[in-house]
Amino acid sequence: MANGECVQAVRGLVAEPQTLHERNAGRERTILCFGDSNTWGYPPGGGERLPRDIRWPGALQRLLGKGYHVIEEGLNGRTATVEHPWVEGRSGRPYLLPCCRSHAPLDLVIIYLGTNDLADRYQFSAADIAQACASLVRVVRAADCGRGSATPPVLFVCPPPLRASGPDATEYEAAAAKSRTLGVRFADAAEAVGAELLDLDGVVRYSEEDPLHLDADGHRALAEAVEPLARRLAPEPALTVA
């Protein structure tokens, strides 16, 4: 074989995997996890942030594997729609639209909020909280952040009931009682906006030492509950080989 023919043959061998890569560009499914301190990884009782692979988005990434890219967008103290009276930037609604667009294209948005909205300072009913969280589904739809500017599916996560425990148990009694009614309210709100619902009551529990936060076991259980839903709502496309 002449030198020129050898060069052409080698180029052909190199070009083929590049073409295959190009055919499968964009196969990776992108999932946005939008939440509060339980998405950020606040440890029960305080202290250093939980490691990335312990936090539920990181655990979800490990379960889903290389075909998926899981993005964490958690903020301590975040509510669905209301600002904290003296700490700025806690309302999720104004941040969600630019957040979705900055991470686009998205294949799935998971919204896990509502725990901080139970605080007495906000004076929200369980129905108010569910409606506030459901309003974020409409924000995602307005963002045109899916593939081809379409709308990605939204997984709406209802927090588990709070645990009025520990030295400040009496402080959380009213919020804990309200939290036990969130499930039915979130179900109604999810149906109204056409979103998928994952109710965490009976799936995970907040820590014994901290009525508001998940421990490592809770993060793992949450990731395991989300995984099959993520695979169904944002299925990984089949590999194209020709």
Summary of the structure (lengths in Angstrom):
residues: 242
radius of gyration: 21.4
end to end distance: 28.3
largest distance: 86.6
contacts: 769
relative contact order: 0.16
helix: 46%
strand: 14%
